[in-house]
Amino acid sequence: MTTRQQQPLRPLRRWVIVVCGVLAVVVTAAVLVWLLAEAGSDPGRRIEAIKTGFTVGLAGGGSIVLFLAVRRQWHQEVVAVITARDADERRLTDLYVKATEHLGSPLAQVRIAGLYALERLAQENPHQRQVVTDVISAYLRMPFADGDDDLETQQELHVRRSAGTILTTHLREPEFWGVKVDLSRAVLVDFNARGCVFTGGLNCEKVVFHGVARFTDARFAGVARFVDADFRDTSRFTGVTFEDDVLFSGVRSRDSRWFLGARLTNHKAVLEIPGFHVEPDGTIKPDAPAR
């Protein structure tokens, strides 16, 4: 969880209070002596001088008392803010722990509830969005035996479909999170990243894609790494914009038209897509068939 810097509370040293009190007494005495000297031997003026002197003393003492009261109020307000902030941090920690514990449940519906609890936590607390994204990505990288077609496997595929939907929902407007996504070695189901913006690129090295993998009209602001990815079904990169290196070496796919209309805007970037090349205008085109 994010650690926030707390404002230190410095206790007021006793010698400061003593010095202020002594200073008030000294000033009062000095003013009183000066006024009595000015009053001379006139009894009426001497009485007024004494009243004025003690009024100055009371004003000085009142200023010290007011300063202490203001400082006490400030101290209480700071304590209240820190207490509330600590309570919020404890609440976030409890929600985070409970949600992640749900991801380890043997019940698919409990795991899905944990995913959506994490999404709500990140939505309401922007400083937790990268952490939640990393946790969901880590779940998708967990070992998964996708060869069987039993009920448990189908339920896990549904959970992974929900996890992918949560990630892609917040990679496009209006609920854009602006997080970095690392899905290397993950198993994704019907991953719909249509129109998503990957601000830090996307790492899908050795990812297994089940169902339709849609990246139509997506924008990769960083490196697009799909090395050794396995697209088991349909894959679409139509209209994609790449702004950095494009690495698709070793990819397994049954689709030959998946980069229709894709463009590479950075002429210095590396393009590694077997069977494709970059035109001078940045358009990615399939290589001409050998004669």
Residue pairs with C-beta under 8 A, 6 or more apart in sequence:
1 89
1 92
1 93
1 96
1 128
1 131
2 127
2 128
4 85
4 89
6 82
6 85
7 78
7 82
9 75
9 78
9 79
12 68
12 71
17 64
17 68
20 64
20 67
21 61
21 64
23 60
24 57
24 60
24 61
24 63
24 64
25 57
27 56
27 57
27 60
28 53
28 54
28 56
28 57
28 60
31 52
31 53
31 56
31 57
32 49
32 50
32 53
32 54
32 56
32 57
35 49
35 50
35 52
35 53
36 46
36 49
36 50
36 53
38 45
38 49
39 45
39 46
39 48
39 49
40 46
92 121
92 125
92 128
95 117
95 121
96 118
96 121
96 128
96 131
98 114
98 117
99 114
99 115
99 117
99 118
99 121
100 114
100 118
100 135
101 114
102 110
102 111
102 113
102 114
102 117
103 111
103 114
103 115
103 135
103 139
104 111
105 111
105 114
108 155
108 156
108 158
108 159
111 159
112 158
112 159
112 162
115 136
115 139
115 159
115 162
115 163
115 166
116 162
116 166
118 132
118 135
118 136
118 166
119 132
119 166
119 170
121 128
121 132
122 128
122 129
122 131
122 132
122 133
122 170
122 177
123 170
123 175
126 177
129 170
129 177
129 178
129 179
130 179
130 180
133 167
133 170
133 177
133 179
133 180
133 181
134 182
136 163
136 166
136 167
137 167
137 181
137 182
137 183
137 186
139 163
140 160
140 163
140 164
140 183
140 186
140 187
140 188
141 183
141 184
141 185
141 186
144 156
144 160
144 187
145 153
146 153
146 157
146 187
146 208
146 210
157 189
157 210
158 189
160 187
160 188
160 189
161 189
161 190
161 211
164 188
164 189
164 190
164 191
164 192
165 192
167 181
168 191
168 192
168 193
168 194
168 196
169 175
170 176
170 177
170 179
171 177
171 179
171 181
171 193
171 196
171 197
171 198
172 195
172 196
172 197
176 197
178 199
179 199
179 200
180 199
180 200
180 201
180 222
181 198
181 200
181 202
181 203
182 203
183 202
183 203
183 204
183 207
184 203
184 204
184 205
184 206
184 207
184 225
185 205
185 206
185 207
186 204
186 207
186 208
187 207
187 208
187 210
188 207
188 208
188 209
188 210
188 213
189 210
189 211
190 210
190 211
190 212
190 213
191 209
191 211
191 213
191 214
192 212
192 214
193 213
193 214
193 215
193 218
194 214
194 215
194 216
194 217
194 218
195 216
195 217
195 218
196 215
196 218
196 219
197 218
197 219
197 221
198 218
198 219
198 220
198 221
198 222
198 224
199 221
199 222
200 221
200 222
201 220
201 221
201 222
201 223
201 224
201 225
201 244
202 220
202 222
202 223
202 224
202 225
203 223
203 225
204 225
204 226
204 229
205 225
205 226
205 227
205 228
205 229
206 227
206 228
206 229
206 230
207 226
207 229
207 230
208 229
208 230
208 232
209 229
209 230
209 231
209 232
209 233
209 235
210 232
210 233
211 232
211 233
211 234
212 233
212 234
212 235
212 236
213 231
213 233
213 234
213 235
213 236
214 236
215 235
215 236
215 237
215 240
216 236
216 237
216 238
216 239
216 240
217 238
217 239
217 240
218 237
218 240
218 241
219 240
219 241
219 243
220 240
220 241
220 242
220 243
220 244
220 246
221 243
221 244
222 243
222 244
223 244
223 245
223 246
223 247
224 242
224 244
224 245
224 246
224 247
224 248
225 245
225 247
226 247
226 248
226 251
227 247
227 248
227 249
227 250
227 251
228 249
228 250
228 251
229 248
229 250
229 251
229 252
230 251
230 252
231 251
231 252
231 253
231 254
231 255
233 254
234 254
234 255
235 253
235 255
235 258
236 255
236 258
237 258
237 259
237 262
238 258
238 259
238 260
238 261
238 262
239 260
239 261
239 262
240 259
240 261
240 262
240 263
241 262
241 263
241 265
242 262
242 263
242 264
242 265
242 266
242 269
242 284
243 265
243 266
243 269
244 266
244 269
245 269
245 270
245 271
245 272
246 264
246 269
246 270
246 271
246 272
246 273
246 284
247 270
247 272
248 272
248 273
248 274
249 272
249 273
249 274
251 273
251 274
256 275
256 286
259 273
259 276
259 284
259 286
261 283
262 283
262 284
263 281
263 282
263 283
263 284
264 271
264 278
264 282
264 284
265 282
267 282
271 277
271 278
271 284
273 284
275 286
275 287
276 284
276 285
276 286
276 287
277 284
277 285
277 287
278 284
278 285
279 285
